[in-house]
Amino acid sequence: MKKFYQTYKHAIPLIIYGMIYLAWFSHLEQTVTKNYTLIHTFIDDYIPFCEIFVIPYFLWFVYVATTVVYFFFKDKEDYYKTCIFLATGMTVFLIISTLFPNGHDLRLTELPRDNVFTRMVGFLWKTDTATNLWPSIHVYNSLGAHFAITKSSHFENKKGFRIGSLVLCVSIILSTMLIKQHSVFDVITGIIMAFVMYLIVYHYDVLFAVRRRRAANKTNPQIG
């Protein structure tokens, strides 16, 4: 049991954060039903509805979860970087949604066709409210998963995986607008936030900075 704990204890922070996130988000979904700021740009009016993009939209759940699980078992450093990236953006999203309730009116009053994809969109719209959208976590986490894959040494010589990740990432980003789940504004701000976090996590290397700080404190306890 002790060996099992030592091997997989890095799952504990993620599990705790996941429970906090789900509880907080569920509360927002139940309480933010009116008196919220409407997010809309003129570009939204020119984006067509394309129901087939519901497929990459749902694949987002598999894409992000698979990335986290892969690094959980394969590489702790990549795992921690991925979790820091994702959790930071998701926390910012929760804070914004709490302090600045928001939503949109982009959804169609009637679906233009009846097929398996429009039914999937209809199911999505029934289970997911048109509130708490800014910035888009679908966009942010998709980029986070792609960055994790492209920056990992495990995929350095696997061009096919990196290209596939990019195609899926872009498809998911487009899907958020093409099935009327997000405004262009949500998408752009999600992209900006993702690239800011990219600089912090991968360019500045926040884990290296933390380890260096700890090493300095051990060498000279008076520091900090």
C-alpha positions in Angstrom: 0.0 0.0 0.0 2.8 2.4 0.9 4.6 1.6 -2.4 1.3 2.2 -4.3 0.9 5.6 -2.5 4.4 6.7 -3.3 4.0 5.7 -6.9 0.7 7.5 -7.5 0.5 10.2 -4.9 0.9 12.9 -7.6 -2.8 12.1 -8.5 -4.0 13.6 -5.2 -3.8 17.3 -6.0 -5.5 16.7 -9.3 -8.3 14.8 -7.7 -8.9 17.4 -5.1 -8.8 20.2 -7.6 -11.2 18.3 -9.9 -13.7 18.0 -7.1 -13.4 21.7 -6.2 -13.7 22.7 -9.9 -16.8 20.6 -10.6 -18.6 21.8 -7.4 -17.8 25.5 -8.2 -18.8 25.1 -11.9 -22.0 23.3 -11.0 -22.9 26.1 -8.6 -22.3 28.7 -11.4 -24.5 26.7 -13.8 -27.3 26.6 -11.4 -27.1 30.3 -10.2 -26.1 32.2 -13.4 -29.4 32.0 -15.2 -30.3 35.7 -15.6 -28.8 39.2 -15.1 -25.6 38.3 -16.9 -23.6 40.3 -19.4 -24.3 39.2 -23.0 -21.1 38.5 -25.0 -21.5 39.1 -28.7 -19.3 40.3 -31.6 -20.4 41.3 -35.1 -18.2 38.4 -36.5 -20.4 35.9 -34.7 -23.3 36.8 -37.0 -21.3 35.7 -40.1 -20.2 32.3 -38.7 -22.4 29.5 -40.1 -23.8 26.7 -38.1 -22.1 23.4 -39.0 -23.4 20.5 -36.9 -20.7 18.0 -37.9 -18.2 19.9 -35.7 -20.0 18.6 -32.7 -17.7 15.6 -33.1 -14.4 17.4 -32.4 -16.3 19.4 -29.7 -17.0 16.1 -27.8 -13.6 14.7 -28.6 -12.2 17.5 -26.4 -13.0 15.5 -23.3 -11.0 12.5 -24.6 -8.2 14.7 -25.9 -7.5 16.5 -22.7 -8.1 13.5 -20.4 -5.9 11.2 -22.4 -3.1 13.8 -22.4 -3.2 14.1 -18.6 -3.4 10.4 -18.0 -0.6 9.7 -20.5 1.8 12.0 -18.7 0.6 10.9 -15.3 2.0 7.4 -16.0 4.8 8.4 -18.4 6.5 11.5 -17.1 5.9 13.3 -13.8 7.5 16.6 -15.0 5.3 16.8 -18.1 2.3 15.8 -16.0 2.9 18.6 -13.5 3.4 21.2 -16.2 0.2 20.1 -17.9 -1.8 20.2 -14.7 -0.4 23.7 -13.7 -1.3 25.0 -17.2 -4.8 23.6 -17.1 -5.7 24.3 -13.5 -4.5 27.9 -13.7 -6.7 28.7 -16.7 -9.7 26.9 -15.3 -9.4 28.8 -12.0 -9.2 32.1 -13.8 -12.3 31.1 -15.7 -14.2 30.3 -12.5 -13.2 33.6 -10.9 -14.2 35.5 -14.0 -17.5 33.7 -14.2 -18.2 34.3 -10.5 -17.3 38.0 -10.6 -18.6 38.8 -14.1 -21.5 36.5 -15.0 -21.7 36.1 -18.7 -23.6 34.3 -21.5 -24.6 34.5 -25.2 -27.6 34.4 -27.4 -26.0 32.6 -30.4 -27.9 29.4 -30.3 -30.5 28.8 -33.1 -34.1 28.9 -32.1 -34.6 25.8 -34.3 -32.1 23.4 -35.7 -32.1 23.6 -39.5 -31.8 19.8 -40.1 -32.6 16.5 -38.4 -29.6 14.2 -38.4 -27.4 12.4 -35.8 -25.2 15.5 -35.5 -28.0 18.0 -34.9 -29.4 15.7 -32.3 -26.0 15.6 -30.6 -26.0 19.4 -30.7 -29.6 19.5 -29.3 -28.5 17.2 -26.5 -25.5 19.4 -25.7 -27.6 22.5 -25.6 -30.1 20.9 -23.2 -27.4 19.8 -20.8 -25.1 22.8 -21.0 -26.4 26.3 -20.4 -25.5 29.2 -22.6 -23.8 30.9 -19.7 -20.3 30.9 -18.0 -18.5 31.0 -21.3 -15.6 33.5 -21.1 -12.9 32.7 -21.7 -13.4 29.4 -23.5 -12.0 26.5 -21.5 -12.5 24.3 -24.6 -10.1 26.5 -26.4 -7.7 27.0 -23.6 -7.4 23.4 -22.6 -7.1 22.2 -26.2 -4.1 24.4 -26.6 -2.8 23.3 -23.2 -3.0 19.6 -24.3 -1.3 20.4 -27.6 1.5 22.4 -26.0 2.1 19.5 -23.6 2.4 17.1 -26.4 4.6 19.2 -28.6 6.9 20.3 -25.8 7.4 16.7 -24.4 10.5 14.8 -25.4 8.3 11.7 -25.7 6.8 13.1 -28.9 9.9 14.8 -30.2 10.4 12.3 -33.0 6.7 11.4 -33.5 5.7 13.9 -36.1 2.4 12.1 -36.9 1.2 12.5 -33.3 2.1 16.2 -33.2 0.4 16.9 -36.5 -2.7 14.9 -35.4 -2.7 16.8 -32.1 -2.6 20.1 -34.0 -5.4 19.1 -36.4 -7.6 18.0 -33.5 -6.8 21.1 -31.4 -7.7 23.5 -34.3 -10.9 21.5 -35.1 -12.0 21.8 -31.4 -11.3 25.5 -31.5 -13.4 25.9 -34.6 -16.1 23.7 -33.3 -16.8 26.1 -30.4 -18.0 28.7 -32.9 -19.5 26.5 -35.6 -21.9 24.8 -33.2 -22.7 28.1 -31.5 -21.2 27.3 -28.1 -18.9 30.3 -27.9 -18.5 33.8 -29.3 -15.4 34.8 -31.2 -14.6 36.9 -28.1 -14.5 33.8 -25.9 -12.2 32.1 -28.4 -9.7 34.9 -28.8 -9.4 35.5 -25.1 -9.0 31.8 -24.5 -6.1 31.8 -27.0 -4.5 34.8 -25.5 -4.7 33.3 -22.0 -3.2 30.0 -23.3 -0.2 31.7 -24.9 0.5 33.8 -21.7 0.5 30.5 -19.7 2.7 28.9 -22.4 5.3 31.5 -21.7 5.1 31.0 -17.9 5.0 27.2 -17.9 7.2 26.3 -20.9 9.4 29.3 -21.7 10.0 30.6 -18.2 9.7 27.0 -16.9 7.8 27.5 -13.6 8.8 24.0 -12.3 12.5 24.8 -12.8 12.0 28.0 -10.9 10.3 26.3 -8.0 13.0 23.6 -7.8 15.8 26.2 -8.0 14.1 28.2 -5.2 13.8 25.1 -3.0 17.5 24.2 -3.6 18.5 27.7 -2.6 16.4 27.5 0.6 18.1 24.2 1.5 21.5 25.7 0.9 20.7 28.9 2.8 17.6 28.6 5.0 17.6 32.4 5.6 16.6 33.0 1.9 12.9 33.7 1.6 
